[in-house]
Amino acid sequence: MTTAETTVSEFGSLQNLASSNREIRLIRNWHEWLHLWSIARTVEEMLGLLHVGFMVTLGKWRDEEPAYDWKHRLIFYLNIADGWTDTGSLVRTDDGKREGSAARYNENGGIEKKVPSQLRQEVARKAFDVLCANCFRVDRNPYGFGVQDIATSDHNTFGTLQVFFGIETRFGFRTIRNLSARKGDRFHSEEFAFGFLIRLAKFIWSWEESEIPSRTESSEGVAVRARNARIRELIDTAKPWMVEVLSILGEIELLRTWILDLDEITLTKLREIAMLSELVNYHHRVVVIENRLVENLEEACLAGSPEARLIAEHELMRKQYDRLAAIRTAKIAQTEATETIARLSAKPGEPPAA
């Protein structure tokens, strides 16, 4: 008996192997999907499951199954996709003891072999691509959640996202984890992640607390106050991270929309980044003999720091805004005082002087 015949005999006849003669159905729900993932061993199985992961329902098939929501699935994909840009981060100490992967044909028809860390990166890249297609591509994805839902969900969900796009230093440069360091090196799917981060930044600085009902001590008022406080903590905690993300992406000018209302959390991070600027002899040979870090925000402006310039503009505009607001308040008070004096000075039966 040939090897092919032996292999077929292990599973049944060729006729039975055909899809037309087999039971075939959809994956019932996310709970079953997780089970299939837990027993998958081949890259092909994992890639196939990741491809359809957002298509399966989150509801229960049986009462005894645990409940899942969109946050479980999002966090799962973020954890699988983590490290997709860096094969080295997916190397394990016991990889050398593992059985080597089988050879396969590549897209050019040649035979290729990959070490385990490369296979893990392939799986992680697939998870990232699926995330981009289903979560990062539009403001409101087909599965019912968007940037506002993630930013206002909980510390675990929003925190996992911040770790996934965390700030790292590579070769002396600040980079964003799980994004290509240089714009020109980005894959097409990464542009969706870029757009997602920009939308998230806009939401963070434009978010406003919900109006509290007039009866603040009512159950509804207490609930609104608690929700405002919870979301405010999430938003404020995320601001330093997002300032760095915008800085690395070269999009710090986005904050100019809220130039007058930049809070101390934002300004503190902007100052920290600005003070990392360097005066370079090549560009500033008149003022420095050798390259050095700036010593104050004025020098950071000279060095071309957009963060320093944003702070300077904020301080100038805030000063002028406060001055004009004080003048307006004083004039209103002056007008009211004049009207009061006129009313009190009028003789009985005579109208107040105009």
C-alpha atoms as one frame of an Amber mdcrd trajectory, in Angstrom:
protein
   0.000   0.000   0.000   1.402   3.426  -0.943   1.875   6.267   1.524  -1.021
   8.172  -0.016  -3.280   5.121   0.253  -2.243   4.617   3.856  -2.999   8.240
   4.705  -6.425   8.063   3.081  -7.229   4.831   4.876  -6.611   6.534   8.215
  -9.444   8.968   7.585 -11.716   6.988   5.306 -12.264   6.760   1.589 -11.590
   9.620  -0.773 -15.334   9.846  -1.293 -15.925  10.321   2.430 -13.251  13.011
   2.575 -15.151  15.124   0.028 -17.106  17.996   1.592 -20.342  16.917  -0.105
 -20.438  13.751   2.010 -19.495  15.270   5.372 -21.341  17.095   8.100 -20.554
  20.776   7.631 -21.634  23.708   9.766 -20.587  27.117  11.046 -18.686  27.672
  14.281 -21.499  28.085  16.795 -20.153  30.995  18.818 -17.097  32.613  20.380
 -16.996  29.980  23.126 -16.599  27.199  20.564 -14.133  29.337  18.608 -11.944
  29.598  21.714 -12.065  25.828  22.130 -11.015  25.300  18.520  -8.194  27.809
  19.039  -6.995  25.985  22.150  -6.586  22.697  20.270  -5.220  24.168  17.020
  -1.595  23.181  16.382  -0.873  24.182  12.807  -0.331  27.673  11.466  -2.965
  27.057   8.822  -5.597  26.243  11.430  -4.767  29.346  13.430  -4.797  31.621
  10.395  -8.177  30.260   9.349  -9.663  30.760  12.799  -8.293  34.290  13.096
  -9.744  35.126   9.691 -13.300  34.348  10.824 -12.952  35.261  14.503 -14.994
  38.444  14.255 -17.718  36.708  12.272 -18.803  34.260  14.967 -21.469  35.344
  17.436 -20.749  36.176  21.062 -23.984  34.742  22.417 -24.392  31.515  24.358
 -25.172  28.178  22.686 -25.773  26.459  25.998 -26.798  27.989  29.319 -23.705
  26.706  31.109 -21.353  28.569  28.768 -19.687  31.763  30.083 -20.872  35.134
  28.831 -18.663  37.117  26.429 -18.824  40.595  24.967 -16.892  42.623  22.398
 -14.200  43.493  24.954 -13.180  39.841  25.430 -12.660  39.385  21.714 -10.797
  42.662  21.263  -8.391  41.925  24.133  -7.830  38.384  22.804  -6.846  39.657
  19.353  -4.617  42.377  20.809  -2.753  39.764  22.856  -2.304  37.459  19.838
  -1.195  40.322  17.556   1.292  41.756  20.061   4.825  41.562  18.669   3.853
  41.155  15.021   6.496  43.674  13.889   9.368  41.992  15.740  10.286  38.328
  15.242  12.851  38.569  18.030  10.200  39.311  20.643   8.443  36.031  19.820
  11.460  33.764  20.338  11.147  31.267  23.203  13.984  29.610  25.083  12.731
  26.107  24.265  12.325  26.698  20.515  15.470  24.680  19.792  13.930  21.628
  21.429  10.771  21.742  19.379  10.183  19.627  16.311  11.045  21.570  13.189
   8.188  22.851  11.071   7.321  21.071   7.860   8.333  22.606   4.549   5.743
  24.265   2.348   5.503  26.074  -0.923   5.821  29.843  -0.888   3.994  32.260
  -3.191   6.697  31.817  -5.842   6.418  28.052  -5.830   9.653  27.468  -3.952
  10.097  25.347  -0.848  10.492  27.272   2.412  10.991  26.486   6.072  10.421
  28.822   8.991  11.594  28.700  12.579   8.904  28.758  15.316   9.289  32.489
  16.035   8.637  33.266  12.368   5.488  31.157  12.469   4.324  33.005  15.573
   4.940  36.289  13.783   2.863  35.066  10.853  -0.015  34.331  13.237   0.442
  37.665  15.013   0.468  39.539  11.692  -2.791  37.866  10.708  -4.380  38.876
  14.020  -3.230  42.466  13.454  -4.620  42.549   9.921  -7.978  41.266  11.176
  -7.986  43.915  13.910  -7.320  46.604  11.322 -10.118  45.361   9.089 -12.679
  44.965  11.851 -11.757  47.448  14.618  -9.402  50.140  13.354 -10.748  50.828
   9.899 -13.801  52.988  10.623 -15.157  55.118  13.464 -17.951  52.670  14.082
 -17.149  49.144  12.976 -19.765  46.577  11.903 -19.502  44.795  15.244 -20.908
  47.614  17.327 -18.012  49.443  19.007 -15.682  52.282  18.170 -13.047  54.545
  19.700 -15.518  56.045  22.152 -16.521  52.620  23.439 -12.910  51.560  23.985
 -11.933  54.842  25.651 -14.894  54.722  28.046 -15.002  50.972  28.720 -12.664
  49.997  31.587  -8.997  50.025  32.597  -8.433  46.471  31.359  -9.687  47.081
  27.817  -8.304  50.588  27.313  -5.132  49.665  29.184  -4.523  46.645  26.936
  -4.811  48.903  23.890  -2.309  51.358  25.390   0.144  48.534  26.067  -0.314
  47.239  22.508   0.532  50.691  21.109   2.974  51.426  23.941   5.955  53.769
  23.685   9.335  52.071  23.273  12.895  53.205  22.603  14.732  51.422  19.798
  18.227  52.366  18.755  17.876  55.651  20.616  14.575  56.629  18.989  11.084
  56.625  20.491   8.755  54.311  18.599   5.222  52.965  18.953   4.957  49.276
  19.717   3.328  47.233  16.950   3.700  49.986  14.347   6.518  50.266  11.844
   9.088  52.820  12.982   9.153  54.701   9.686   6.071  55.851   7.788   7.485
  54.617   4.505   7.769  51.091   5.916   4.133  50.820   6.969   1.921  48.084
   5.559  -1.427  49.072   4.084  -3.290  47.781   7.135  -1.168  49.971   9.424
  -2.722  53.072   7.880  -6.035  51.956   9.399  -4.351  51.725  12.813  -2.888
  55.202  12.261  -6.343  56.582  11.473  -7.778  54.843  14.518  -5.200  56.446
  16.835  -5.943  59.889  15.388  -9.686  59.419  15.941  -8.990  58.209  19.468
  -6.890  61.319  20.195  -9.673  63.586  18.942 -12.161  61.807  21.182  -9.891
  62.050  24.240  -9.542  65.840  24.052 -13.090  66.538  22.889 -14.828  64.371
  25.483 -17.128  66.293  27.808 -18.837  65.146  30.949 -22.512  64.275  30.678
 -24.874  66.859  32.077 -25.951  66.032  35.610 -29.726  66.129  36.225 -30.996
  69.029  38.317 -31.736  66.624  41.151 -28.118  65.653  41.754 -28.950  63.481
  44.760 -31.377  61.320  42.784 -30.299  57.830  41.725 -29.957  59.080  38.151
 -27.804  62.020  39.239 -25.551  59.814  41.358 -25.122  57.381  38.439 -24.190
  60.191  35.999 -21.667  61.661  38.442 -20.090  58.246  38.972 -19.885  57.589
  35.225 -18.344  61.029  34.605 -15.720  60.399  37.278 -14.898  56.936  35.936
 -14.481  58.110  32.355 -12.553  61.207  33.417 -10.035  58.969  35.166  -9.685
  56.785  32.052  -9.259  59.826  29.792  -6.792  61.652  32.045  -4.724  58.494
  32.551  -4.467  58.023  28.774  -3.472  61.606  27.889   0.306  61.324  28.553
   0.460  58.169  26.428  -1.540  59.736  23.620   0.611  62.901  23.631   3.644
  60.696  22.997   1.803  58.787  20.277   0.899  62.034  18.502   4.467  63.295
  18.890   5.986  60.162  17.348   3.417  60.135  14.545   4.225  63.780  13.783
   0.639  64.820  14.539   1.118  66.937  17.671  -0.409  69.900  15.818  -3.762
  68.146  16.207  -3.842  69.506  19.780  -3.972  73.051  18.421  -7.749  72.599
  18.157  -7.882  72.717  21.975  -5.023  75.209  22.391  -6.798  77.334  25.012
  -8.028  74.398  27.061  -4.927  72.209  27.284  -4.828  70.938  30.856  -1.797
  70.497  33.094  -1.640  66.747  32.384  -1.192  67.470  28.676   1.156  70.405
  29.178   3.386  68.428  31.541   3.896  65.701  28.938   4.473  68.258  26.185
   7.202  69.884  28.314   8.817  66.525  28.996   9.004  65.721  25.291  10.144
  69.233  24.360  13.061  68.990  26.798  14.344  65.943  24.886  15.143  68.265
  21.959  18.723  68.778  20.968  20.608  71.811  19.772  22.717  70.548  16.897
  25.961  72.202  15.907  25.256  71.600  12.228  22.092  73.720  12.412  22.989
  76.037  15.305  26.756  76.421  14.966  26.524  80.094  15.922  25.184  79.301
  19.414  26.581  75.854  20.267  29.999  74.326  19.832  28.810  70.743  20.187
  25.460  69.003  20.213  23.589  69.153  23.528  20.106  68.875  25.001  18.139
  72.088  25.390  18.094  73.746  28.791  14.673  75.428  28.635  11.551  75.692
  26.481  12.887  78.742  24.654  15.868  76.720  23.472  13.500  73.889  22.565
  11.599  76.329  20.332  14.893  77.289  18.694  15.665  73.603  18.188  12.378
  73.255  16.321  10.349  71.329  18.877   6.653  71.461  17.861   5.769  70.593
  21.456   7.649  73.635  22.798   6.061  75.911  20.226   2.625  74.574  21.115
   3.253  75.332  24.799   4.481  78.843  23.968   1.429  79.540  21.841  -0.852
  78.150  24.559   0.690  80.419  27.198   0.467  83.486  24.959  -3.133  82.846
  23.917  -4.196  81.903  27.446  -2.698  85.124  28.824  -4.469  87.261  26.242
  -7.731  85.367  26.607  -7.701  85.828  30.387  -6.873  89.536  29.967  -9.749
  90.122  27.561 -12.098  88.057  29.710 -11.167  90.201  32.740 -11.814  93.382
  30.735 -15.200  92.061  29.642 -16.116  91.154  33.215 -15.022  94.587  34.446
 -17.050  96.373  31.754 -20.150  94.359  32.577 -19.679  95.211  36.251 -19.129
  98.874  35.333 -22.319  98.964  33.272 -24.330  97.339  36.047 -22.882  99.775
  38.591 -23.753 102.765  36.384 -27.314 101.509  35.993 -27.588 100.964  39.739
 -26.313 104.475  40.505 -28.729 105.974  37.989 -31.637 104.090  39.498 -30.772
 105.099  43.043 -30.137 108.731  42.094 -33.429 109.235  40.292 -35.971 111.523
  42.059 -39.317 110.044  43.010 -41.631 109.986  39.978 -38.825 110.622  37.491
 -37.376 107.941  35.236 -33.685 107.075  35.747 -31.246 109.079  33.653 -30.248
 107.351  30.448
